[in-house]
Amino acid sequence: MEFRPSSVLEIISEDIGGRVVDVTELVKVCWLQIDGKYEVKKLTKGVHYEVMFVVKLLDDLNIKKPVTFRLTPPGECTQVRRKKLMEMPKNQVIGITVGDFQPREVFGSSEIKFSMVQVDDCWKHGLVIMGVLLVPKL
């Protein structure tokens, strides 16, 4: 994922586990769309993985309608989840599960694709994007 500073996004510093890192805060936007991808060959075959966006929802969060999260592993159907961010805990780092998969060899694309989308005409703000995690599912 790549973020560029603009009037709708702002790079801020956050303390995460005693480490200060740069993250992106959504300042003001109508069209929220974050797309990412990752090479499956970098993962261990046979291990079941979970994909999640790591975010912090601020007190002034304004994303009233459900956000759509998608995960498309190579050679598999797209997993779709809709989440109401307004109902989630505020001012703490949380993981929002996008989906899960197990790497396998397929012909064609060798990337998993994931996204976070909400495109109504309301101004959105109060969302801090820390990143995306791919972790073994227990």
SULKACOR-V754988 format. One record per residue. RES is the residue in three letters. PHI is phi in degrees with one decimal (999 if undefined). NEAR is the number of other ideal C-beta (glycine too) atoms within 8 Angstrom. D_FIRST is the distance of its C-alpha to the first C-alpha in Angstrom with 1 decimal. Layout:
((RES;PHI;NEAR;D_FIRST) (RES;PHI;NEAR;D_FIRST))
This chain:
((MET;999;7;0.0) (GLU;-132.1;3;3.7) (PHE;-118.4;8;6.7) (ARG;-116.8;5;10.2) (PRO;-59.8;6;13.3) (SER;-160.4;5;15.7) (SER;-74.6;4;18.5) (VAL;-103.3;7;16.4) (LEU;-126.6;12;13.9) (GLU;-138.3;7;15.1) (ILE;-83.4;9;13.9) (ILE;-128.4;9;16.3) (SER;-103.4;7;17.5) (GLU;-128.9;10;18.1) (ASP;-89.0;7;20.4) (ILE;-122.4;9;19.1) (GLY;59.6;4;21.8) (GLY;82.3;4;23.6) (ARG;-119.2;6;20.6) (VAL;-90.8;6;19.3) (VAL;-129.8;8;15.5) (ASP;-84.5;6;13.6) (VAL;-133.3;13;11.7) (THR;-113.7;11;11.1) (GLU;-106.6;12;14.1) (LEU;-75.6;14;14.7) (VAL;-94.0;9;17.9) (LYS;-165.7;8;19.2) (VAL;-155.4;11;17.9) (CYS;-90.1;9;19.5) (TRP;-100.4;5;16.8) (LEU;-98.6;14;14.0) (GLN;-147.7;8;11.4) (ILE;-121.6;10;7.9) (ASP;-117.4;8;7.0) (GLY;-148.9;9;5.3) (LYS;-151.8;8;7.7) (TYR;-149.7;10;9.5) (GLU;-70.8;7;12.8) (VAL;-65.8;11;15.7) (LYS;-63.3;5;18.0) (LYS;-81.6;5;16.4) (LEU;-101.6;10;17.8) (THR;-82.2;5;21.5) (LYS;-65.4;7;23.4) (GLY;89.0;5;25.6) (VAL;-95.8;9;23.5) (HIS;-86.4;8;22.4) (TYR;-111.2;13;18.8) (GLU;-116.0;12;17.5) (VAL;-110.5;14;13.9) (MET;-144.5;11;13.4) (PHE;-81.1;13;11.4) (VAL;-103.1;12;12.8) (VAL;-137.6;12;14.0) (LYS;-131.3;12;17.1) (LEU;-98.3;13;19.3) (LEU;-84.1;11;21.5) (ASP;-57.0;6;25.1) (ASP;-89.7;6;24.6) (LEU;-51.6;12;22.0) (ASN;-135.7;9;22.8) (ILE;-136.9;12;21.1) (LYS;-76.3;5;24.4) (LYS;-90.2;7;23.7) (PRO;-58.0;7;21.9) (VAL;-96.8;13;18.2) (THR;-96.4;11;17.4) (PHE;-112.0;17;15.1) (ARG;-129.2;14;14.9) (LEU;-133.6;14;14.5) (THR;-124.1;11;15.8) (PRO;-75.4;10;16.9) (PRO;-60.1;11;18.4) (GLY;73.3;8;22.0) (GLU;-126.6;7;21.9) (CYS;-71.7;4;22.1) (THR;-73.1;7;19.2) (GLN;-92.7;11;19.5) (VAL;-126.0;7;19.5) (ARG;-132.3;10;20.0) (ARG;-117.6;8;20.8) (LYS;-129.0;9;20.9) (LYS;-93.6;8;22.8) (LEU;-65.5;11;20.8) (MET;-61.9;7;24.0) (GLU;-93.6;4;25.8) (MET;-93.4;10;23.6) (PRO;-59.0;6;24.4) (LYS;-102.9;8;23.7) (ASN;57.8;7;23.0) (GLN;-145.3;6;21.8) (VAL;-74.8;8;18.7) (ILE;-132.7;10;18.5) (GLY;-106.6;9;16.6) (ILE;-110.3;13;16.4) (THR;-68.2;10;16.9) (VAL;-93.7;14;15.3) (GLY;169.0;13;17.6) (ASP;-142.8;11;18.9) (PHE;-164.3;12;19.8) (GLN;-124.4;8;21.6) (PRO;-58.6;11;20.5) (ARG;-149.9;6;23.2) (GLU;-78.6;3;24.0) (VAL;-138.7;8;23.8) (PHE;-84.0;3;24.4) (GLY;93.3;6;21.8) (SER;-61.7;6;18.1) (SER;-118.6;8;17.0) (GLU;-117.9;9;13.5) (ILE;-90.3;13;12.9) (LYS;-121.8;10;10.9) (PHE;-140.9;17;10.2) (SER;-153.5;11;10.2) (MET;-137.4;13;11.8) (VAL;-138.4;11;14.2) (GLN;-154.1;11;17.3) (VAL;-125.9;7;18.9) (ASP;-76.4;6;22.4) (ASP;-93.2;3;24.1) (CYS;-91.2;8;24.1) (TRP;-71.4;7;22.4) (LYS;-112.6;13;19.8) (HIS;-162.2;11;19.2) (GLY;86.5;11;19.4) (LEU;-117.5;15;16.0) (VAL;-108.4;13;14.2) (ILE;-97.2;13;10.7) (MET;-87.3;11;10.9) (GLY;153.3;8;8.1) (VAL;-127.8;11;8.6) (LEU;-112.7;9;11.7) (LEU;-116.5;9;13.4) (VAL;-128.4;7;17.0) (PRO;-59.0;7;20.4) (LYS;-86.5;7;22.2) (LEU;-87.9;2;25.6))
